[in-house]
């Protein structure tokens, strides 16, 4: 364990966990968040059920991939897509993986059951589901609160940097901290749901009650609050995707707040954290509006080209181009298409030329720098 003065951390403050914020600074960002999400919900209501499920499937795909990526885990996109198709009953079900299925199920359960109280039992069940088929590296205790101290450290041995030390070095203490958190979580109805989601995420990840997976669970908890706030179990925007885009900001601000959250009166001041979180909600909702437009465009595309024949490799590319921003604004190169579809260079060239001839793609550039964009 890296040497640490526990008095440096927010939980050692005598005001812990009495959080507060400057309402006059938070309100402008809260209003922006509400104004950004409202039209997304309104437009989504106008969609038929199939299109709503299509939008939710895109959100779930991004949420699952991004929340894993934040924690340094990379899930297979097609496996996750297939899991979502299986659970929502949309799209084609192909190969899936246990880890992808586990997280998709957890995310759906977290938001579908948002009306129910959150309990120790539920959180421990979610945690166990995350690790039930993984090797217990470093003696990860799956499905129960940790029974030892927890530090977040980076760097090589001898040059390690301590980013955070969580409260508690035994299960009884962790359980007590979680009891305080869950009591607040289940009883506090006065806050805006957006502010409550920000505080809940920060508070949970600061307690760090489990050996591993705390970041992922904190985002599930935030999504649950947002679903309750919007009275909608279908997630239409992805907080994790937005946080993953701002990953360095996220970790820097989290560490800053956990080290030195200011004191305003008798409360620990989370103003800066809450403002940042509200800005991520705005960014996530704006990105989802773009996805909504993509779904509309995708629907028109397949309707307009229902008589055109595509092979399975071309369909895989078209789905990726229609549903994601992965190749915008520069387009996809032949080598990337070859790698994505696991085919030969000759076949890749033939497939792409065929799509150009059918006026589906347009080539940009020449030679090795040539890329392809949807027309």
LUMDREN-889561 format. One record per residue (C-alpha): x, y, z. Coordinates in steps of 0.25 Angstrom, whole numbers, plus 5000, padded with zeros to 4 digits. Each point is the difference from the previous one (the first is absolute). Example, Ala and Ser with C-alpha at 12.3 -4.5 7.8 and 13.67 -1.06 7.14 Angstrom:
# residues 2
<<5049,4982,5031>>
<<5006,5014,4998>>
END
This chain:
# residues 375
<<5000,5000,5000>>
<<5005,5014,4996>>
<<5002,5009,5013>>
<<4988,5009,5001>>
<<4995,5011,5010>>
<<4985,4996,5001>>
<<4997,5014,5004>>
<<5002,5005,4986>>
<<4987,4993,4995>>
<<4986,5006,5000>>
<<4994,4988,5008>>
<<5010,5004,5012>>
<<4993,5014,5001>>
<<4991,5001,5012>>
<<4989,5005,4990>>
<<5000,4986,4993>>
<<4990,4997,4993>>
<<4993,5013,5001>>
<<5001,5004,4986>>
<<4995,5014,4995>>
<<5002,5009,4988>>
<<4998,5014,4995>>
<<4986,5001,4995>>
<<5002,5013,4992>>
<<5012,4994,4993>>
<<4993,4986,4997>>
<<4986,5005,4995>>
<<5005,5006,4987>>
<<5006,4986,4996>>
<<4988,4993,5006>>
<<4991,5008,4991>>
<<5009,4997,4988>>
<<4999,4985,5003>>
<<4985,5000,5001>>
<<4999,5008,4987>>
<<5009,4991,4993>>
<<4994,4987,5004>>
<<4985,5004,4999>>
<<4999,5001,4984>>
<<5007,4986,5000>>
<<4990,4994,5008>>
<<4989,5007,4992>>
<<5005,4996,4987>>
<<5002,4985,5005>>
<<4985,5000,5005>>
<<4996,5003,4985>>
<<5008,4988,4995>>
<<4993,4986,4998>>
<<5004,4989,5009>>
<<5010,4994,4990>>
<<5007,5013,4999>>
<<5000,5003,5015>>
<<5007,4986,5002>>
<<5010,5003,4989>>
<<5004,5013,5007>>
<<5001,4993,5013>>
<<5008,4989,4994>>
<<5010,5010,4995>>
<<5001,5007,5014>>
<<5001,4986,5007>>
<<5011,4996,4990>>
<<5008,5013,5003>>
<<4998,5000,5015>>
<<5005,4985,5001>>
<<5012,5002,4991>>
<<5004,5014,5006>>
<<4998,4996,5015>>
<<5009,4988,4998>>
<<5010,5008,4992>>
<<5001,5010,5012>>
<<5004,4989,5009>>
<<5010,4995,4990>>
<<4992,4988,4994>>
<<4997,4999,4986>>
<<4987,4992,4996>>
<<4998,4995,4986>>
<<4990,5010,4993>>
<<4992,4989,4992>>
<<4999,4991,5012>>
<<4994,5012,5008>>
<<4991,5003,4989>>
<<4995,4986,4999>>
<<4997,5000,5015>>
<<4992,5012,4999>>
<<4992,4995,4988>>
<<4997,4987,5008>>
<<4995,5008,5012>>
<<4992,5011,4993>>
<<4995,4991,4988>>
<<5006,5009,4989>>
<<5010,4997,4990>>
<<5008,4987,4997>>
<<5005,4991,5011>>
<<5014,4994,4997>>
<<5011,4996,5010>>
<<5000,5006,5014>>
<<5010,5000,5012>>
<<4997,4997,5014>>
<<5006,5013,5005>>
<<4992,5009,4990>>
<<4987,4993,5003>>
<<5003,5002,5015>>
<<5002,5015,4999>>
<<4988,5002,4990>>
<<4991,4992,5010>>
<<5005,5009,5011>>
<<4998,5013,4993>>
<<4986,4996,4996>>
<<4996,4995,5014>>
<<5006,5013,5006>>
<<4991,5009,4991>>
<<4988,4991,4999>>
<<4998,4999,5015>>
<<5003,5014,5003>>
<<4987,5001,5009>>
<<5005,4990,5010>>
<<5009,5004,5011>>
<<5015,4997,4999>>
<<5005,4990,5010>>
<<5013,4994,5005>>
<<4994,4987,4994>>
<<4998,5005,4986>>
<<5014,5007,5000>>
<<5007,4987,5004>>
<<4992,4992,4990>>
<<5004,5010,4989>>
<<5015,4999,5004>>
<<4999,4985,5001>>
<<4995,5000,4986>>
<<5011,5008,4995>>
<<5011,4990,5004>>
<<4993,4987,5001>>
<<5007,4994,4988>>
<<5014,5008,5001>>
<<5012,4995,5007>>
<<5002,5006,5014>>
<<5012,5008,4998>>
<<5006,5006,5012>>
<<4989,4993,5008>>
<<4988,5008,4996>>
<<4989,4998,5009>>
<<4988,4998,4991>>
<<4986,5004,5005>>
<<5004,5006,5013>>
<<5006,5012,5006>>
<<5015,5001,5002>>
<<5007,4995,5013>>
<<5013,5008,4998>>
<<5005,5014,4997>>
<<5000,5005,4985>>
<<5009,5009,4993>>
<<5000,5004,4985>>
<<5015,5001,4996>>
<<5007,5002,4987>>
<<5014,4999,4995>>
<<5012,4989,5001>>
<<5004,4995,5013>>
<<5009,5010,5008>>
<<4994,5011,4991>>
<<4985,4998,5004>>
<<4990,5012,5001>>
<<4989,4999,5010>>
<<4987,5006,4993>>
<<4990,4996,5011>>
<<4998,4992,5013>>
<<4986,4996,5003>>
<<4994,5000,5014>>
<<5000,4987,5009>>
<<5009,4988,5001>>
<<4989,4990,5004>>
<<4986,4995,4995>>
<<4993,5006,5012>>
<<5005,5014,4997>>
<<4997,4999,4985>>
<<4986,4994,5004>>
<<4997,5012,5009>>
<<5005,5010,4989>>
<<4990,4993,4990>>
<<4989,5001,5010>>
<<5001,5015,5001>>
<<5001,5001,4985>>
<<4988,4991,4997>>
<<4991,5007,5011>>
<<5003,5013,4993>>
<<4998,4994,4986>>
<<4987,4994,5003>>
<<4994,5011,5008>>
<<5005,5013,4994>>
<<4989,5005,4990>>
<<5003,5015,5002>>
<<5011,5001,4990>>
<<4999,5001,4985>>
<<5003,4986,4994>>
<<5012,5005,4992>>
<<5006,5006,5013>>
<<4997,4987,5008>>
<<5007,4992,4989>>
<<5012,5008,5000>>
<<5001,4999,5016>>
<<4997,4985,5000>>
<<5010,4997,4990>>
<<5011,5008,5007>>
<<4996,4995,5014>>
<<5000,4985,4996>>
<<5013,5000,4993>>
<<5006,5008,5011>>
<<4996,4989,5010>>
<<5005,4990,4990>>
<<4993,4988,5008>>
<<5004,4989,4991>>
<<5014,4994,4996>>
<<4998,5004,4985>>
<<4989,5004,4991>>
<<4996,5013,5008>>
<<5001,5009,4988>>
<<4991,4992,4992>>
<<4990,4998,5011>>
<<5000,5015,5003>>
<<4996,5003,4986>>
<<4989,4989,5001>>
<<4995,5008,5012>>
<<5000,5013,4993>>
<<4992,4994,4988>>
<<4990,4995,5010>>
<<4998,5014,5006>>
<<4999,5006,4986>>
<<4990,4990,4996>>
<<4992,5003,5012>>
<<5001,5015,4998>>
<<4995,4999,4986>>
<<4989,4989,5003>>
<<5006,4992,4989>>
<<5006,4986,5001>>
<<5006,5001,4986>>
<<5013,5007,5000>>
<<5001,5010,4988>>
<<5014,5006,5003>>
<<5013,4994,5005>>
<<5007,5007,5012>>
<<5011,4990,4999>>
<<5003,5003,4985>>
<<5001,5015,5004>>
<<5009,4997,5012>>
<<5009,4991,4991>>
<<5002,5012,4991>>
<<5004,5008,5012>>
<<5007,4989,5007>>
<<5012,5008,5004>>
<<4992,5011,5005>>
<<4991,4990,5008>>
<<5012,4994,5007>>
<<5007,5013,5003>>
<<4987,5007,5005>>
<<4996,4987,5008>>
<<5014,5000,5007>>
<<5000,5015,5003>>
<<4986,4999,5006>>
<<5004,4988,5008>>
<<5012,5007,5005>>
<<4995,5014,5003>>
<<4986,5002,4998>>
<<4998,5014,5006>>
<<4991,5003,5012>>
<<4988,5009,4999>>
<<4994,5003,5014>>
<<4998,4986,5006>>
<<5000,4993,4986>>
<<5010,4993,4991>>
<<4999,5009,4988>>
<<4998,4991,4987>>
<<4996,5012,4991>>
<<5012,4998,4990>>
<<4997,4985,4999>>
<<4985,5002,4998>>
<<5002,5011,4989>>
<<5009,4990,4993>>
<<4990,4989,5001>>
<<4989,5008,4995>>
<<5008,5005,4988>>
<<5003,4985,4997>>
<<4985,4998,5000>>
<<4998,5011,4990>>
<<5011,4994,4991>>
<<4994,4986,5001>>
<<4986,5005,4996>>
<<5006,5008,4988>>
<<5007,4988,4995>>
<<4987,4992,5001>>
<<4993,5010,4992>>
<<5010,4997,4989>>
<<4997,4985,5002>>
<<4985,5003,4999>>
<<5003,5007,4986>>
<<5009,4988,4996>>
<<4988,4990,5003>>
<<4991,5008,4992>>
<<5010,5001,4989>>
<<5003,4985,5001>>
<<4985,4997,4999>>
<<4999,5008,4988>>
<<5013,4993,4994>>
<<4995,4986,5002>>
<<4986,5004,4994>>
<<5006,5006,4988>>
<<5010,4988,4998>>
<<4991,4989,5003>>
<<5002,4994,4986>>
<<5015,5001,5000>>
<<5008,4988,5003>>
<<5011,5001,5010>>
<<5009,4989,5006>>
<<5002,4998,5015>>
<<5013,5007,5000>>
<<4994,5012,4993>>
<<4988,5000,5009>>
<<5010,5000,5012>>
<<5007,5012,4995>>
<<4987,5008,4997>>
<<4994,4997,5014>>
<<5013,5006,5005>>
<<4999,5012,4991>>
<<4986,5002,5003>>
<<5000,4998,5015>>
<<5013,5006,5005>>
<<5009,5012,4998>>
<<5012,4990,4999>>
<<5005,5004,4986>>
<<4995,5015,5000>>
<<5004,5009,4994>>
<<5011,4994,4992>>
<<4994,4986,4996>>
<<5005,4986,5001>>
<<5012,4995,4993>>
<<5001,4987,4993>>
<<5010,4994,5010>>
<<4990,5003,5011>>
<<4989,4994,4992>>
<<5008,4988,4998>>
<<5004,4998,5015>>
<<4985,5003,5004>>
<<4994,4989,4991>>
<<5012,4990,5001>>
<<5002,4999,4985>>
<<5010,5001,4990>>
<<5006,5012,4993>>
<<4994,4996,4987>>
<<4986,4998,5005>>
<<5000,5013,5008>>
<<5004,5007,4988>>
<<4989,4993,4992>>
<<4989,5003,5011>>
<<5003,5015,5001>>
<<5000,5001,4985>>
<<4987,4994,4999>>
<<4994,5009,5010>>
<<5006,5012,4993>>
<<4994,4995,4987>>
<<4986,4998,5007>>
<<5002,5015,5004>>
<<5000,4997,5015>>
<<5014,5004,5003>>
<<5009,5011,4994>>
<<5015,4999,4999>>
<<5009,5011,5006>>
<<5014,5001,4997>>
<<5009,4992,4991>>
<<5009,4988,5002>>
<<5003,4995,5015>>
<<4994,5013,5005>>
<<4986,4997,4994>>
<<4988,4999,5009>>
<<4986,4997,4998>>
<<4988,5008,5005>>
<<4985,4998,5000>>
<<4993,5008,4989>>
END
